[in-house]
Amino acid sequence: MNKTEAQEFLGRMVSAWTAANGTYVGTLIEVVAAKGRPWRGRVRITGVLTIACHWEIGCSGPIRKGFRPDDEIEVGGLNIKPCEHEGTTYLAALEASNDELRGWIGSDPDGQRDQTWSFQKLLTAQQEVLRREIEAAALP
């Protein structure tokens, strides 16, 4: 979407891709357009499409928090697209990702594929994030 189209999308639903920090759906609340620079957009998140990557090789635990509904983020204009999906909560998206990882790991019980080890590490990190999410939701 270009800057002119973005101006027309103010107040409407868009998806915002943030690379390793996940993909979110929300309302485009501002178009930031400094002269001579690519435009950026501020998005108020209403749902989660994909979670943040919570683990990388060489790190011992969760490294990214991701964003939650009602957070505001600013992303490059090339990473903003019209969207009709509502998304879900971060907790639900995290649980779905964990289920998907368990399926991949389960399809290689002997750990023969190179990525199985990475999937196991990622699942461990995501389970820690899930535990923290559940604890935070239980707080008054």
SEMIPA-557771 format. One record per residue (C-alpha): x, y, z; residue number from 1. Coordinates in nm, 4 decimals. Layout:
# SEMIPA-557771
ATOM|X|Y|Z|NUM
...
***
This chain:
# SEMIPA-557771
ATOM|0.0000|0.0000|0.0000|1
ATOM|0.1355|0.3432|-0.0828|2
ATOM|0.1104|0.6577|0.1321|3
ATOM|-0.1994|0.7906|-0.0473|4
ATOM|-0.3828|0.4596|-0.0033|5
ATOM|-0.2731|0.4508|0.3607|6
ATOM|-0.4272|0.7933|0.4226|7
ATOM|-0.7575|0.6505|0.2966|8
ATOM|-0.7177|0.3507|0.5304|9
ATOM|-0.6934|0.5575|0.8506|10
ATOM|-0.9303|0.4074|1.1072|11
ATOM|-0.9624|0.0798|0.9168|12
ATOM|-0.8293|-0.2709|0.9786|13
ATOM|-0.4810|-0.3596|0.8557|14
ATOM|-0.2228|-0.6294|0.9181|15
ATOM|0.1198|-0.5235|1.0416|16
ATOM|0.4161|-0.7551|0.9880|17
ATOM|0.7054|-0.6983|1.2291|18
ATOM|0.9419|-0.9765|1.1172|19
ATOM|1.0597|-1.1747|1.4229|20
ATOM|0.8186|-0.9838|1.6497|21
ATOM|0.5109|-1.1358|1.4835|22
ATOM|0.2197|-1.0304|1.2647|23
ATOM|-0.0724|-0.8407|1.4067|24
ATOM|-0.4067|-0.7017|1.2995|25
ATOM|-0.5305|-0.3652|1.4149|26
ATOM|-0.6513|-0.0179|1.3317|27
ATOM|-0.4297|0.2158|1.1307|28
ATOM|-0.4281|0.5239|1.3540|29
ATOM|-0.1616|0.7425|1.1935|30
ATOM|0.0458|0.7730|0.8788|31
ATOM|0.3920|0.9068|0.9604|32
ATOM|0.5444|1.0642|0.6510|33
ATOM|0.8644|1.2616|0.7006|34
ATOM|0.9758|1.4443|0.3867|35
ATOM|1.2188|1.2393|0.1806|36
ATOM|1.1660|0.9230|0.3884|37
ATOM|0.9461|0.6168|0.3346|38
ATOM|0.6133|0.6378|0.5135|39
ATOM|0.5444|0.4461|0.8328|40
ATOM|0.2188|0.3621|1.0016|41
ATOM|0.1068|0.3508|1.3633|42
ATOM|-0.1258|0.0613|1.4340|43
ATOM|-0.3320|-0.0069|1.7479|44
ATOM|-0.3328|-0.3850|1.7779|45
ATOM|-0.6661|-0.5635|1.8121|46
ATOM|-0.5522|-0.9207|1.7466|47
ATOM|-0.2597|-1.1533|1.6809|48
ATOM|-0.2045|-1.3379|1.3519|49
ATOM|0.1395|-1.4886|1.4259|50
ATOM|0.3395|-1.4722|1.7458|51
ATOM|0.6903|-1.3379|1.7954|52
ATOM|0.9858|-1.5735|1.7566|53
ATOM|1.0732|-1.6432|2.1210|54
ATOM|1.4023|-1.8257|2.0674|55
ATOM|1.7190|-1.8004|1.8594|56
ATOM|2.0276|-2.0175|1.8463|57
ATOM|2.2721|-1.9001|2.1127|58
ATOM|2.0066|-1.7656|2.3502|59
ATOM|1.9101|-1.9441|2.6688|60
ATOM|1.5466|-1.8396|2.6999|61
ATOM|1.2644|-1.6314|2.5590|62
ATOM|1.4075|-1.3244|2.3854|63
ATOM|1.1030|-1.1426|2.2469|64
ATOM|0.7824|-1.0493|2.4206|65
ATOM|0.5669|-0.9827|2.1158|66
ATOM|0.2758|-0.7396|2.1278|67
ATOM|-0.0711|-0.7659|2.2762|68
ATOM|-0.4107|-0.6178|2.1891|69
ATOM|-0.4248|-0.2441|2.2741|70
ATOM|-0.0481|-0.2035|2.2196|71
ATOM|0.0484|0.0549|1.9585|72
ATOM|0.3287|-0.0177|1.7150|73
ATOM|0.4942|0.1720|1.4324|74
ATOM|0.6003|-0.0243|1.1256|75
ATOM|0.7250|0.0526|0.7772|76
ATOM|0.4591|0.1155|0.5172|77
ATOM|0.5653|-0.1847|0.3090|78
ATOM|0.4728|-0.4064|0.6056|79
ATOM|0.1147|-0.2773|0.6334|80
ATOM|-0.1616|-0.4363|0.4280|81
ATOM|-0.5423|-0.4200|0.4265|82
ATOM|-0.6835|-0.7026|0.6371|83
ATOM|-1.0222|-0.8532|0.7129|84
ATOM|-0.9078|-1.1112|0.9709|85
ATOM|-0.9803|-1.0349|1.3344|86
ATOM|-0.6834|-1.2187|1.4783|87
ATOM|-0.6888|-1.3741|1.8229|88
ATOM|-0.5376|-1.3227|2.1665|89
ATOM|-0.1646|-1.3703|2.2119|90
ATOM|-0.2337|-1.6623|2.4469|91
ATOM|-0.4521|-1.8435|2.1909|92
ATOM|-0.1982|-1.7819|1.9120|93
ATOM|0.0826|-1.9098|2.1366|94
ATOM|-0.1119|-2.2265|2.2234|95
ATOM|-0.1813|-2.2889|1.8524|96
ATOM|0.1880|-2.2434|1.7698|97
ATOM|0.2862|-2.4838|2.0479|98
ATOM|0.0417|-2.7442|1.9112|99
ATOM|0.1926|-2.7027|1.5640|100
ATOM|0.5464|-2.7457|1.7027|101
ATOM|0.4431|-3.0587|1.8928|102
ATOM|0.3093|-3.1999|1.5648|103
ATOM|0.6369|-3.1312|1.3833|104
ATOM|0.8431|-3.2817|1.6661|105
ATOM|0.6087|-3.5814|1.6877|106
ATOM|0.6553|-3.6509|1.3165|107
ATOM|1.0284|-3.7051|1.3825|108
ATOM|1.0416|-3.9024|1.7097|109
ATOM|1.4038|-4.0072|1.6577|110
ATOM|1.5234|-3.6515|1.5888|111
ATOM|1.6609|-3.7380|1.2462|112
ATOM|1.5841|-3.4018|1.0825|113
ATOM|1.8075|-3.1043|1.1611|114
ATOM|1.5196|-2.8706|1.2468|115
ATOM|1.3739|-3.1026|1.5150|116
ATOM|1.6283|-2.9808|1.7708|117
ATOM|1.5414|-2.6184|1.6866|118
ATOM|1.1697|-2.6915|1.7146|119
ATOM|1.2256|-2.8474|2.0585|120
ATOM|1.4167|-2.5404|2.1779|121
ATOM|1.1529|-2.3066|2.0367|122
ATOM|0.8748|-2.5077|2.2024|123
ATOM|1.0562|-2.4883|2.5379|124
ATOM|1.0889|-2.1099|2.5073|125
ATOM|0.7269|-2.0723|2.4004|126
ATOM|0.6069|-2.2869|2.6908|127
ATOM|0.7865|-2.0467|2.9261|128
ATOM|0.6145|-1.7504|2.7600|129
ATOM|0.2816|-1.9359|2.7837|130
ATOM|0.3365|-1.9952|3.1567|131
ATOM|0.4041|-1.6229|3.2041|132
ATOM|0.0943|-1.5296|3.0005|133
ATOM|-0.1270|-1.7541|3.2139|134
ATOM|0.0218|-1.6130|3.5350|135
ATOM|-0.0297|-1.2555|3.4153|136
ATOM|-0.3915|-1.3297|3.3186|137
ATOM|-0.4570|-1.4666|3.6678|138
ATOM|-0.3408|-1.1480|3.8419|139
ATOM|-0.6207|-0.9242|3.9733|140
***
